[in-house]
Amino acid sequence: MRRWNEVIAPIAEHATAQRIMIYTHDSALRPELEKRIGAAGVGAVLKGHPNWVDTVGWEEPAPPASGNYASWQDKLNRYGSPAVSVPPATTWTKEFSSWLSGKCL
């Protein structure tokens, strides 16, 4: 319970003042996460996520951002339209901005 509180308390505290997203790809953990986030009254943080465009995992030292170029291009092809409003998310923000330069209107 204490560990869940360490995750949920800051979300509950800041959810009205800033955009927060929380998710898991762990199918065993997902139902418990959804239950606890819902019980805390902050279920909105489970919805409307941006599209995560990275495929290369973050390590130390960081691998080159170029490992993500194919994924970034794929996501740009699929979601880079004014008719689709799924914002991209990446841990390589500076590199993504540089790569994106000249690719969008």
N, CA, C and O atoms as a printed pandas DataFrame, in Angstrom:
     atom_number atom_name residue_name chain_id  residue_number  x_coord  y_coord  z_coord
0              1         N          MET        A               1    0.827   -1.197    0.000
1              2        CA          MET        A               1    0.000    0.000    0.000
2              3         C          MET        A               1    0.869    1.257    0.000
3              4         O          MET        A               1    0.569    2.212   -0.717
4              5         N          ARG        A               2    1.937    1.271    0.790
5              6        CA          ARG        A               2    2.803    2.448    0.862
6              7         C          ARG        A               2    3.402    2.783   -0.501
7              8         O          ARG        A               2    3.504    3.952   -0.875
8              9         N          ARG        A               3    3.794    1.749   -1.237
9             10        CA          ARG        A               3    4.401    1.983   -2.551
10            11         C          ARG        A               3    3.393    2.555   -3.530
11            12         O          ARG        A               3    3.727    3.437   -4.321
12            13         N          TRP        A               4    2.173    2.066   -3.485
13            14        CA          TRP        A               4    1.137    2.642   -4.338
14            15         C          TRP        A               4    0.911    4.105   -3.977
15            16         O          TRP        A               4    0.731    4.944   -4.860
16            17         N          ASN        A               5    0.920    4.406   -2.713
17            18        CA          ASN        A               5    0.736    5.788   -2.271
18            19         C          ASN        A               5    1.861    6.685   -2.784
19            20         O          ASN        A               5    1.628    7.847   -3.120
20            21         N          GLU        A               6    3.082    6.146   -2.845
21            22        CA          GLU        A               6    4.207    6.925   -3.357
22            23         C          GLU        A               6    4.020    7.278   -4.829
23            24         O          GLU        A               6    4.540    8.292   -5.294
24            25         N          VAL        A               7    3.289    6.460   -5.554
25            26        CA          VAL        A               7    2.999    6.731   -6.957
26            27         C          VAL        A               7    1.784    7.653   -7.087
27            28         O          VAL        A               7    1.820    8.630   -7.835
28            29         N          ILE        A               8    0.728    7.344   -6.368
29            30        CA          ILE        A               8   -0.548    8.023   -6.568
30            31         C          ILE        A               8   -0.642    9.384   -5.878
31            32         O          ILE        A               8   -1.254   10.300   -6.426
32            33         N          ALA        A               9   -0.058    9.539   -4.703
33            34        CA          ALA        A               9   -0.184   10.812   -3.972
34            35         C          ALA        A               9    0.319   12.012   -4.781
35            36         O          ALA        A               9   -0.387   13.019   -4.848
36            37         N          PRO        A              10    1.499   11.954   -5.395
37            38        CA          PRO        A              10    1.942   13.113   -6.190
38            39         C          PRO        A              10    1.046   13.370   -7.405
39            40         O          PRO        A              10    0.843   14.519   -7.798
40            41         N          ILE        A              11    0.516   12.307   -7.991
41            42        CA          ILE        A              11   -0.391   12.474   -9.129
42            43         C          ILE        A              11   -1.647   13.200   -8.670
43            44         O          ILE        A              11   -2.073   14.165   -9.305
44            45         N          ALA        A              12   -2.244   12.745   -7.573
45            46        CA          ALA        A              12   -3.450   13.375   -7.050
46            47         C          ALA        A              12   -3.191   14.835   -6.671
47            48         O          ALA        A              12   -4.057   15.691   -6.849
48            49         N          GLU        A              13   -2.016   15.106   -6.158
49            50        CA          GLU        A              13   -1.678   16.458   -5.741
50            51         C          GLU        A              13   -1.533   17.417   -6.920
51            52         O          GLU        A              13   -1.908   18.585   -6.815
52            53         N          HIS        A              14   -1.000   16.941   -8.027
53            54        CA          HIS        A              14   -0.665   17.824   -9.146
54            55         C          HIS        A              14   -1.566   17.690  -10.367
55            56         O          HIS        A              14   -1.437   18.479  -11.303
56            57         N          ALA        A              15   -2.460   16.729  -10.387
57            58        CA          ALA        A              15   -3.245   16.445  -11.590
58            59         C          ALA        A              15   -4.111   17.605  -12.054
59            60         O          ALA        A              15   -4.370   17.728  -13.251
60            61         N          THR        A              16   -4.561   18.448  -11.158
61            62        CA          THR        A              16   -5.395   19.571  -11.588
62            63         C          THR        A              16   -4.572   20.740  -12.121
63            64         O          THR        A              16   -5.108   21.603  -12.817
64            65         N          ALA        A              17   -3.290   20.779  -11.808
65            66        CA          ALA        A              17   -2.446   21.905  -12.200
66            67         C          ALA        A              17   -1.551   21.615  -13.400
67            68         O          ALA        A              17   -1.035   22.543  -14.023
68            69         N          GLN        A              18   -1.361   20.339  -13.731
69            70        CA          GLN        A              18   -0.495   20.012  -14.859
70            71         C          GLN        A              18   -0.953   18.720  -15.507
71            72         O          GLN        A              18   -1.646   17.904  -14.899
72            73         N          ARG        A              19   -0.547   18.556  -16.760
73            74        CA          ARG        A              19   -0.905   17.341  -17.484
74            75         C          ARG        A              19    0.002   16.202  -17.027
75            76         O          ARG        A              19    1.227   16.319  -17.065
76            77         N          ILE        A              20   -0.599   15.124  -16.605
77            78        CA          ILE        A              20    0.143   13.956  -16.127
78            79         C          ILE        A              20   -0.363   12.743  -16.879
79            80         O          ILE        A              20   -1.563   12.607  -17.118
80            81         N          MET        A              21    0.544   11.867  -17.248
81            82        CA          MET        A              21    0.133   10.599  -17.822
82            83         C          MET        A              21    0.817    9.483  -17.054
83            84         O          MET        A              21    1.973    9.594  -16.647
84            85         N          ILE        A              22    0.077    8.414  -16.871
85            86        CA          ILE        A              22    0.646    7.218  -16.251
86            87         C          ILE        A              22    0.082    6.021  -17.006
87            88         O          ILE        A              22   -1.102    5.974  -17.340
88            89         N          TYR        A              23    0.950    5.070  -17.264
89            90        CA          TYR        A              23    0.517    3.895  -18.006
90            91         C          TYR        A              23    1.446    2.742  -17.690
91            92         O          TYR        A              23    2.515    2.926  -17.108
92            93         N          THR        A              24    1.027    1.560  -18.078
93            94        CA          THR        A              24    1.875    0.386  -17.984
94            95         C          THR        A              24    1.571   -0.515  -19.169
95            96         O          THR        A              24    0.435   -0.575  -19.639
96            97         N          HIS        A              25    2.583   -1.207  -19.644
97            98        CA          HIS        A              25    2.389   -2.225  -20.669
98            99         C          HIS        A              25    2.309   -3.606  -20.031
99           100         O          HIS        A              25    2.203   -4.613  -20.731
100          101         N          ASP        A              26    2.361   -3.651  -18.707
101          102        CA          ASP        A              26    2.301   -4.910  -17.962
102          103         C          ASP        A              26    0.832   -5.297  -17.779
103          104         O          ASP        A              26    0.111   -4.663  -17.009
104          105         N          SER        A              27    0.397   -6.330  -18.481
105          106        CA          SER        A              27   -1.016   -6.713  -18.446
106          107         C          SER        A              27   -1.469   -7.189  -17.064
107          108         O          SER        A              27   -2.653   -7.099  -16.742
108          109         N          ALA        A              28   -0.547   -7.690  -16.247
109          110        CA          ALA        A              28   -0.910   -8.113  -14.894
110          111         C          ALA        A              28   -1.075   -6.916  -13.961
111          112         O          ALA        A              28   -1.886   -6.957  -13.036
112          113         N          LEU        A              29   -0.320   -5.866  -14.196
113          114        CA          LEU        A              29   -0.356   -4.672  -13.348
114          115         C          LEU        A              29   -1.477   -3.713  -13.739
115          116         O          LEU        A              29   -1.996   -2.995  -12.884
116          117         N          ARG        A              30   -1.854   -3.689  -14.997
117          118        CA          ARG        A              30   -2.818   -2.720  -15.501
118          119         C          ARG        A              30   -4.130   -2.672  -14.711
119          120         O          ARG        A              30   -4.561   -1.576  -14.353
120          121         N          PRO        A              31   -4.787   -3.801  -14.419
121          122        CA          PRO        A              31   -6.055   -3.713  -13.675
122          123         C          PRO        A              31   -5.897   -3.072  -12.286
123          124         O          PRO        A              31   -6.760   -2.310  -11.851
124          125         N          GLU        A              32   -4.811   -3.379  -11.607
125          126        CA          GLU        A              32   -4.584   -2.797  -10.280
126          127         C          GLU        A              32   -4.297   -1.298  -10.393
127          128         O          GLU        A              32   -4.782   -0.508   -9.583
128          129         N          LEU        A              33   -3.521   -0.918  -11.382
129          130        CA          LEU        A              33   -3.237    0.498  -11.605
130          131         C          LEU        A              33   -4.533    1.255  -11.884
131          132         O          LEU        A              33   -4.785    2.304  -11.290
132          133         N          GLU        A              34   -5.341    0.729  -12.775
133          134        CA          GLU        A              34   -6.604    1.385  -13.114
134          135         C          GLU        A              34   -7.516    1.485  -11.900
135          136         O          GLU        A              34   -8.159    2.514  -11.691
136          137         N          LYS        A              35   -7.577    0.423  -11.096
137          138        CA          LYS        A              35   -8.421    0.425   -9.898
138          139         C          LYS        A              35   -7.959    1.491   -8.908
139          140         O          LYS        A              35   -8.771    2.264   -8.400
140          141         N          ARG        A              36   -6.686    1.531   -8.641
141          142        CA          ARG        A              36   -6.159    2.459   -7.636
142          143         C          ARG        A              36   -6.193    3.914   -8.109
143          144         O          ARG        A              36   -6.494    4.815   -7.326
144          145         N          ILE        A              37   -5.890    4.141   -9.369
145          146        CA          ILE        A              37   -5.960    5.500   -9.906
146          147         C          ILE        A              37   -7.420    5.972   -9.908
147          148         O          ILE        A              37   -7.705    7.120   -9.568
148          149         N          GLY        A              38   -8.324    5.098  -10.284
149          150        CA          GLY        A              38   -9.752    5.445  -10.260
150          151         C          GLY        A              38  -10.235    5.752   -8.859
151          152         O          GLY        A              38  -10.972    6.716   -8.655
152          153         N          ALA        A              39   -9.830    4.944   -7.890
153          154        CA          ALA        A              39  -10.235    5.155   -6.495
154          155         C          ALA        A              39   -9.698    6.470   -5.943
155          156         O          ALA        A              39  -10.301    7.067   -5.050
156          157         N          ALA        A              40   -8.559    6.923   -6.476
157          158        CA          ALA        A              40   -7.971    8.193   -6.034
158          159         C          ALA        A              40   -8.638    9.384   -6.715
159          160         O          ALA        A              40   -8.337   10.532   -6.388
160          161         N          GLY        A              41   -9.542    9.121   -7.660
161          162        CA          GLY        A              41  -10.256   10.199   -8.329
162          163         C          GLY        A              41   -9.479   10.905   -9.423
163          164         O          GLY        A              41   -9.823   12.020   -9.815
164          165         N          VAL        A              42   -8.439   10.264   -9.915
165          166        CA          VAL        A              42   -7.616   10.883  -10.966
166          167         C          VAL        A              42   -7.548   10.008  -12.216
167          168         O          VAL        A              42   -6.506    9.918  -12.865
168          169         N          GLY        A              43   -8.655    9.372  -12.542
169          170        CA          GLY        A              43   -8.711    8.477  -13.690
170          171         C          GLY        A              43   -8.360    9.132  -15.013
171          172         O          GLY        A              43   -7.983    8.443  -15.961
172          173         N          ALA        A              44   -8.478   10.458  -15.095
173          174        CA          ALA        A              44   -8.154   11.161  -16.344
174          175         C          ALA        A              44   -6.695   10.971  -16.745
175          176         O          ALA        A              44   -6.371   11.078  -17.927
176          177         N          VAL        A              45   -5.803   10.691  -15.786
177          178        CA          VAL        A              45   -4.384   10.529  -16.127
178          179         C          VAL        A              45   -4.132    9.239  -16.911
179          180         O          VAL        A              45   -3.031    9.029  -17.420
180          181         N          LEU        A              46   -5.138    8.382  -17.008
181          182        CA          LEU        A              46   -5.006    7.140  -17.761
182          183         C          LEU        A              46   -5.477    7.288  -19.207
183          184         O          LEU        A              46   -5.391    6.337  -19.984
184          185         N          LYS        A              47   -5.976    8.474  -19.575
185          186        CA          LYS        A              47   -6.568    8.670  -20.899
186          187         C          LYS        A              47   -5.860    9.784  -21.659
187          188         O          LYS        A              47   -5.197   10.636  -21.068
188          189         N          GLY        A              48   -6.013    9.761  -22.980
189          190        CA          GLY        A              48   -5.523   10.841  -23.820
190          191         C          GLY        A              48   -4.011   10.968  -23.877
191          192         O          GLY        A              48   -3.481   12.072  -23.999
192          193         N          HIS        A              49   -3.319    9.850  -23.790
193          194        CA          HIS        A              49   -1.858    9.893  -23.824
194          195         C          HIS        A              49   -1.333   10.288  -25.190
195          196         O          HIS        A              49   -1.954    9.999  -26.213
196          197         N          PRO        A              50   -0.199   10.944  -25.202
197          198        CA          PRO        A              50    0.459   11.169  -26.492
198          199         C          PRO        A              50    0.997    9.844  -27.031
199          200         O          PRO        A              50    1.069    8.848  -26.311
200          201         N          ASN        A              51    1.362    9.851  -28.276
201          202        CA          ASN        A              51    1.917    8.657  -28.905
202          203         C          ASN        A              51    3.412    8.609  -28.629
203          204         O          ASN        A              51    4.148    9.519  -29.009
204          205         N          TRP        A              52    3.860    7.547  -27.968
205          206        CA          TRP        A              52    5.280    7.408  -27.656
206          207         C          TRP        A              52    6.009    6.979  -28.910
207          208         O          TRP        A              52    5.751    5.895  -29.433
208          209         N          VAL        A              53    6.925    7.819  -29.409
209          210        CA          VAL        A              53    7.537    7.595  -30.721
210          211         C          VAL        A              53    8.909    6.932  -30.661
211          212         O          VAL        A              53    9.504    6.665  -31.705
212          213         N          ASP        A              54    9.417    6.662  -29.474
213          214        CA          ASP        A              54   10.741    6.051  -29.352
214          215         C          ASP        A              54   10.650    4.528  -29.400
215          216         O          ASP        A              54    9.696    3.933  -28.899
216          217         N          THR        A              55   11.657    3.909  -30.010
217          218        CA          THR        A              55   11.755    2.452  -29.981
218          219         C          THR        A              55   13.045    1.996  -29.317
219          220         O          THR        A              55   13.163    0.840  -28.911
220          221         N          VAL        A              56   14.008    2.896  -29.206
221          222        CA          VAL        A              56   15.291    2.559  -28.589
222          223         C          VAL        A              56   15.205    2.871  -27.106
223          224         O          VAL        A              56   14.906    4.007  -26.736
224          225         N          GLY        A              57   15.457    1.904  -26.257
225          226        CA          GLY        A              57   15.400    2.113  -24.821
226          227         C          GLY        A              57   16.488    3.052  -24.331
227          228         O          GLY        A              57   17.579    3.112  -24.899
228          229         N          TRP        A              58   16.178    3.779  -23.276
229          230        CA          TRP        A              58   17.146    4.720  -22.707
230          231         C          TRP        A              58   18.121    3.962  -21.834
231          232         O          TRP        A              58   17.717    3.131  -21.020
232          233         N          GLU        A              59   19.393    4.240  -21.996
233          234        CA          GLU        A              59   20.449    3.612  -21.209
234          235         C          GLU        A              59   21.446    4.687  -20.806
235          236         O          GLU        A              59   21.353    5.827  -21.262
236          237         N          GLU        A              60   22.366    4.340  -19.984
237          238        CA          GLU        A              60   23.472    5.242  -19.655
238          239         C          GLU        A              60   24.762    4.530  -20.028
239          240         O          GLU        A              60   24.989    3.421  -19.545
240          241         N          PRO        A              61   25.602    5.098  -20.848
241          242        CA          PRO        A              61   25.358    6.337  -21.569
242          243         C          PRO        A              61   24.245    6.154  -22.611
243          244         O          PRO        A              61   23.992    5.049  -23.090
244          245         N          ALA        A              62   23.608    7.244  -22.933
245          246        CA          ALA        A              62   22.470    7.187  -23.861
246          247         C          ALA        A              62   22.902    6.705  -25.242
247          248         O          ALA        A              62   23.936    7.133  -25.756
248          249         N          PRO        A              63   22.111    5.815  -25.845
249          250        CA          PRO        A              63   22.403    5.403  -27.213
250          251         C          PRO        A              63   22.076    6.556  -28.164
251          252         O          PRO        A              63   21.409    7.507  -27.757
252          253         N          PRO        A              64   22.523    6.497  -29.405
253          254        CA          PRO        A              64   22.217    7.583  -30.330
254          255         C          PRO        A              64   20.722    7.632  -30.652
255          256         O          PRO        A              64   20.064    6.599  -30.778
256          257         N          ALA        A              65   20.208    8.840  -30.781
257          258        CA          ALA        A              65   18.798    9.032  -31.123
258          259         C          ALA        A              65   18.487    8.471  -32.505
259          260         O          ALA        A              65   17.331    8.164  -32.795
260          261         N          SER        A              66   19.481    8.335  -33.348
261          262        CA          SER        A              66   19.261    7.854  -34.710
262          263         C          SER        A              66   18.607    6.476  -34.745
263          264         O          SER        A              66   17.990    6.109  -35.745
264          265         N          GLY        A              67   18.735    5.719  -33.672
265          266        CA          GLY        A              67   18.052    4.426  -33.605
266          267         C          GLY        A              67   16.546    4.559  -33.652
267          268         O          GLY        A              67   15.844    3.583  -33.918
268          269         N          ASN        A              68   16.040    5.754  -33.398
269          270        CA          ASN        A              68   14.599    6.003  -33.415
270          271         C          ASN        A              68   14.092    6.555  -34.744
271          272         O          ASN        A              68   12.880    6.672  -34.927
272          273         N          TYR        A              69   14.974    6.894  -35.667
273          274        CA          TYR        A              69   14.544    7.589  -36.879
274          275         C          TYR        A              69   13.455    6.843  -37.645
275          276         O          TYR        A              69   12.491    7.462  -38.096
276          277         N          ALA        A              70   13.589    5.545  -37.797
277          278        CA          ALA        A              70   12.573    4.785  -38.541
278          279         C          ALA        A              70   11.226    4.846  -37.836
279          280         O          ALA        A              70   10.191    4.998  -38.485
280          281         N          SER        A              71   11.231    4.730  -36.515
281          282        CA          SER        A              71    9.983    4.815  -35.753
282          283         C          SER        A              71    9.390    6.211  -35.846
283          284         O          SER        A              71    8.181    6.368  -36.019
284          285         N          TRP        A              72   10.241    7.227  -35.732
285          286        CA          TRP        A              72    9.751    8.604  -35.829
286          287         C          TRP        A              72    9.113    8.853  -37.189
287          288         O          TRP        A              72    8.067    9.496  -37.280
288          289         N          GLN        A              73    9.740    8.346  -38.244
289          290        CA          GLN        A              73    9.187    8.534  -39.588
290          291         C          GLN        A              73    7.861    7.811  -39.721
291          292         O          GLN        A              73    6.918    8.350  -40.301
292          293         N          ASP        A              74    7.775    6.605  -39.196
293          294        CA          ASP        A              74    6.531    5.842  -39.243
294          295         C          ASP        A              74    5.411    6.600  -38.533
295          296         O          ASP        A              74    4.303    6.712  -39.057
296          297         N          LYS        A              75    5.701    7.118  -37.344
297          298        CA          LYS        A              75    4.680    7.855  -36.587
298          299         C          LYS        A              75    4.304    9.153  -37.291
299          300         O          LYS        A              75    3.136    9.543  -37.285
300          301         N          LEU        A              76    5.276    9.822  -37.894
301          302        CA          LEU        A              76    4.987   11.042  -38.644
302          303         C          LEU        A              76    4.076   10.717  -39.826
303          304         O          LEU        A              76    3.135   11.458  -40.108
304          305         N          ASN        A              77    4.355    9.609  -40.516
305          306        CA          ASN        A              77    3.522    9.201  -41.648
306          307         C          ASN        A              77    2.092    8.894  -41.204
307          308         O          ASN        A              77    1.137    9.224  -41.908
308          309         N          ARG        A              78    1.945    8.263  -40.040
309          310        CA          ARG        A              78    0.614    7.860  -39.568
310          311         C          ARG        A              78   -0.142    8.968  -38.850
311          312         O          ARG        A              78   -1.359    9.083  -38.997
312          313         N          TYR        A              79    0.560    9.779  -38.082
313          314        CA          TYR        A              79   -0.127   10.747  -37.227
314          315         C          TYR        A              79    0.177   12.194  -37.557
315          316         O          TYR        A              79   -0.387   13.093  -36.934
316          317         N          GLY        A              80    1.046   12.445  -38.511
317          318        CA          GLY        A              80    1.453   13.812  -38.829
318          319         C          GLY        A              80    0.505   14.506  -39.774
319          320         O          GLY        A              80    0.903   14.980  -40.838
320          321         N          SER        A              81   -0.736   14.562  -39.387
321          322        CA          SER        A              81   -1.760   15.179  -40.210
322          323         C          SER        A              81   -2.588   16.116  -39.342
323          324         O          SER        A              81   -2.824   15.829  -38.169
324          325         N          PRO        A              82   -3.031   17.234  -39.912
325          326        CA          PRO        A              82   -3.895   18.127  -39.134
326          327         C          PRO        A              82   -5.198   17.448  -38.701
327          328         O          PRO        A              82   -5.851   17.905  -37.763
328          329         N          ALA        A              83   -5.577   16.358  -39.379
329          330        CA          ALA        A              83   -6.811   15.655  -39.037
330          331         C          ALA        A              83   -6.628   14.713  -37.843
331          332         O          ALA        A              83   -7.608   14.229  -37.278
332          333         N          VAL        A              84   -5.390   14.458  -37.466
333          334        CA          VAL        A              84   -5.096   13.561  -36.354
334          335         C          VAL        A              84   -4.360   14.362  -35.283
335          336         O          VAL        A              84   -3.315   14.952  -35.554
336          337         N          SER        A              85   -4.895   14.382  -34.091
337          338        CA          SER        A              85   -4.249   15.188  -33.046
338          339         C          SER        A              85   -3.717   14.302  -31.923
339          340         O          SER        A              85   -4.187   14.379  -30.787
340          341         N          VAL        A              86   -2.750   13.473  -32.242
341          342        CA          VAL        A              86   -2.096   12.636  -31.242
342          343         C          VAL        A              86   -0.682   13.178  -31.076
343          344         O          VAL        A              86    0.183   12.901  -31.907
344          345         N          PRO        A              87   -0.433   13.945  -30.017
345          346        CA          PRO        A              87    0.898   14.536  -29.877
346          347         C          PRO        A              87    1.968   13.475  -29.645
347          348         O          PRO        A              87    1.702   12.470  -28.985
348          349         N          PRO        A              88    3.175   13.681  -30.176
349          350        CA          PRO        A              88    4.262   12.725  -29.957
350          351         C          PRO        A              88    4.937   12.958  -28.611
351          352         O          PRO        A              88    4.963   14.077  -28.100
352          353         N          ALA        A              89    5.475   11.900  -28.055
353          354        CA          ALA        A              89    6.267   12.000  -26.824
354          355         C          ALA        A              89    7.573   11.260  -27.054
355          356         O          ALA        A              89    7.592   10.202  -27.683
356          357         N          THR        A              90    8.664   11.815  -26.544
357          358        CA          THR        A              90    9.985   11.224  -26.722
358          359         C          THR        A              90   10.902   11.646  -25.584
359          360         O          THR        A              90   10.688   12.686  -24.961
360          361         N          THR        A              91   11.909   10.851  -25.315
361          362        CA          THR        A              91   12.921   11.256  -24.347
362          363         C          THR        A              91   14.068   11.984  -25.043
363          364         O          THR        A              91   14.955   12.528  -24.384
364          365         N          TRP        A              92   14.050   11.993  -26.373
365          366        CA          TRP        A              92   15.074   12.688  -27.156
366          367         C          TRP        A              92   14.472   13.984  -27.707
367          368         O          TRP        A              92   14.387   14.145  -28.924
368          369         N          THR        A              93   14.061   14.892  -26.855
369          370        CA          THR        A              93   13.335   16.079  -27.316
370          371         C          THR        A              93   14.167   16.969  -28.236
371          372         O          THR        A              93   13.675   17.388  -29.284
372          373         N          LYS        A              94   15.398   17.265  -27.876
373          374        CA          LYS        A              94   16.256   18.126  -28.715
374          375         C          LYS        A              94   16.529   17.444  -30.058
375          376         O          LYS        A              94   16.435   18.076  -31.110
376          377         N          GLU        A              95   16.862   16.167  -30.017
377          378        CA          GLU        A              95   17.174   15.423  -31.233
378          379         C          GLU        A              95   15.930   15.257  -32.106
379          380         O          GLU        A              95   16.011   15.330  -33.332
380          381         N          PHE        A              96   14.777   15.033  -31.464
381          382        CA          PHE        A              96   13.524   14.895  -32.204
382          383         C          PHE        A              96   13.185   16.207  -32.911
383          384         O          PHE        A              96   12.809   16.204  -34.083
384          385         N          SER        A              97   13.317   17.318  -32.204
385          386        CA          SER        A              97   13.039   18.623  -32.808
386          387         C          SER        A              97   13.953   18.875  -33.996
387          388         O          SER        A              97   13.512   19.385  -35.026
388          389         N          SER        A              98   15.221   18.519  -33.857
389          390        CA          SER        A              98   16.175   18.695  -34.942
390          391         C          SER        A              98   15.812   17.802  -36.128
391          392         O          SER        A              98   15.832   18.254  -37.273
392          393         N          TRP        A              99   15.483   16.551  -35.863
393          394        CA          TRP        A              99   15.108   15.602  -36.913
394          395         C          TRP        A              99   13.830   16.063  -37.610
395          396         O          TRP        A              99   13.698   15.920  -38.826
396          397         N          LEU        A             100   12.901   16.611  -36.851
397          398        CA          LEU        A             100   11.600   17.023  -37.370
398          399         C          LEU        A             100   11.687   18.291  -38.225
399          400         O          LEU        A             100   10.790   18.556  -39.025
400          401         N          SER        A             101   12.748   19.067  -38.065
401          402        CA          SER        A             101   12.906   20.331  -38.771
402          403         C          SER        A             101   12.746   20.147  -40.277
403          404         O          SER        A             101   13.454   19.351  -40.894
404          405         N          GLY        A             102   11.817   20.886  -40.855
405          406        CA          GLY        A             102   11.583   20.821  -42.309
406          407         C          GLY        A             102   10.651   19.711  -42.745
407          408         O          GLY        A             102   10.321   19.623  -43.928
408          409         N          LYS        A             103   10.211   18.857  -41.824
409          410        CA          LYS        A             103    9.347   17.742  -42.185
410          411         C          LYS        A             103    7.864   18.075  -42.055
411          412         O          LYS        A             103    7.018   17.359  -42.591
412          413         N          CYS        A             104    7.547   19.151  -41.351
413          414        CA          CYS        A             104    6.150   19.523  -41.116
414          415         C          CYS        A             104    5.891   20.926  -41.626
415          416         O          CYS        A             104    6.802   21.744  -41.756
416          417         N          LEU        A             105    4.624   21.180  -41.910
417          418        CA          LEU        A             105    4.222   22.536  -42.326
418          419         C          LEU        A             105    4.040   23.398  -41.121
419          420         O          LEU        A             105    3.703   24.575  -41.249
